[in-house]
Amino acid sequence: MSVSAIFVLDLKGKVLICRNYKGDVDMAEIDHFMPLLMQHEEEGLICPVMSHGSVHFMWIKHSNLYLVATTNKNSNASLVYSFLYKLVEVFTEYFKELEEESIQDNFVVVYELLDELMDFGFPQTTDSKILQEYITQEGAKLEVAKTKVPTTVTNAVSWRSEGIKYKKNEVFIDVIESINVLVNANGSVMSSDIVGSIKLKTMLSGMPELRLGLNDRVLFALTGRDKGKTVVMEDVKFHQCVRQSRFESDRTISFIPPGEESELMSYSIQYLLVFRNSGVENLGDVVDLDEPNKAGRDSIMVLSQMDAGKALTAAAAKGNTSEVQRILEESRVHPDTLNEFGRTALQVMMGNSKIASLLLEKGANPNVQDKRGGALPIHIAIRENHRDVVEFLAQRSDLKHANIRGAGDRRVETSVPDMIDLLYIIHGWGGILYVLADETVGVDKKTASAYSSFLPMWVG
């Protein structure tokens, strides 16, 4: 990040206050900002970054003011915007309300703040509590600056003042979490994520060092306690007081707390809820939960790699063998992970025997039922006339599996294996029944041939 100048404008584009940090951009360039903004508004294409020649304008609007940063370099725009919003936060701490009048009445303080917040285009001290220690004011007047600059400005622990004392040492921790859930029309949870933050209020004397432990899965794996209930935290953001190197090495949150209240960290946890099918082994990166429903209690898997599961079934449905192999090897997703429609990769592979072989090699279960109809992958292959896949799966599937009207294993009164109930849709394709007759008990080719003359409907 490198900013050449900061401007504060009113709604008409008049410059209320400005600070030139580097001198490499003509200050008169700001005159082009408002015409550019009006032109974009007329075209309905308001852009957060506008350019005139080699000068780039990055701006935000707050109340009746525009805060504009100019640069002629290829700067990191996200950092520039973070600084502009921090500028609003600091001004609000000082003036309560950031308005045109507050800028005009306190321009001396504003200049002082701009000098301390940024040095030669780079952010310096942005903590309002530290700034208030040596830039003080009453009303619209600036007090005489202290002769000695507070040690917190140059101290390694700039977020905490020295000499803090309390009669009683106390620490209050608030864990605030919000849950976002996606539910389909049937009331089933398709996906969910948690956005959380840890608020800290400390009343501790001196410079104490605190350590905080969470049920982070990486931490439990490092310490050999991976059997506990753990989560995978994503998008973790820490307060500057946290020792980042310590966290990266041993996942310990070690810090000297800032004074009073602060947000120690924020995080998110993403889950994909998938019902565990029979035969699916328990993975090391799943958490078992119990969810009551009308049929009792079903065990479910909570997977953090939601996108990998969707990508796997999508690649299988397209017949992309190389992509299926890449996802299985790189993402560690289980081949029986359901997509958002409740189907596995083996059920949507569209007759590709190579993908079927790859999925089974990686541990896919050929006897996983379709959630809507109870069909096995071999039933789906029969329905879609994929002879190669049927021949491949016939040796591995449970050919005594119940039809879609039965939930458990049962036998038909005619002693014909139940799966044959589902094959009559293959009118004129008696060959497929011969394949199955070779793999089943008590069904000869003559019986199979007789069944091929029927054409009942598949109830999905």
Secondary structure, DSSP 8 states (H G I E B T S, - for coil): ---SEEEEE-TT--EEEEEESSS-S-GGGGGGHHHHHHHHHHHT---SEEEETTEEEEEEEETTEEEEEEESS---HHHHHHHHHHHHHHHHHHHSS--HHHHHHTHHHHHHHHHHHEETTEE----HHHHHHHS-EETTEE----SS--HHHHSS-TTS-SS---SS-EEEEEEEEEEEEEE-TTS-EEEEEEEEEEEEEEE--S---EEE---BHHHHHHTT-TTS--B--EEEEE-TTB-HHHHHHH--EEE---SEEEEEEEEEEEEEEEE--TT----TT-EEEEEEETTEEEEEEEES-HHHHHHHHHHHHHT-HHHHHHHHHHH---TT---TTS--GGGSSTT-HHHHHHHHHTT--TT---TTT---HHHHHHHTT-HHHHHHHHTTS-TT---TT-SS----TT---GGGGG-TT-TT-HHHHHHHHHHSSS--HHHHHHHTT-------
